């Protein structure tokens, strides 16, 4: 997998990877089963959001307050997906190639790569703890509410 260290400002770099779009399902049939349909619908929404982010809003897009809120939400989803795309694809690969600008030496480029991946790891670990506490708390709170209703 090829990963690029792209300059985005003075002394600022971001990781980037170019991943081709997933090919559409060949049979075109919706999957069977509740959870498979949910996953299929989610993937379709992500693909739509990515297309809209690259090409702009489609013709005939709903206008008005609700249409603007939906468009803004989908842009936010598309940007979040773009940020996570590198991590999603790195987890499937055991090796990769880092391309970096000529004004950096190899050691500095590797240091920047490790720092950015470390920040992503810390952010995901933080949200894992928060979400886990929320999950456990919701189970406890649900039990307290159920006992209180009896």
Secondary structure, DSSP 8 states (H G I E B T S, - for coil): -EEEEEEEETTEEEEE---------SS----SSHHHHHHHHHHHHHHHHHHHHHH-S-TT---SHHHHHHHHHHHHHHHHHHHHHHHHHHTT-S--EEE--TTS-HHHHHHHHHHHHHHHHHHHHHHHHHHHHHHHHHHHHHHHHHHHH-
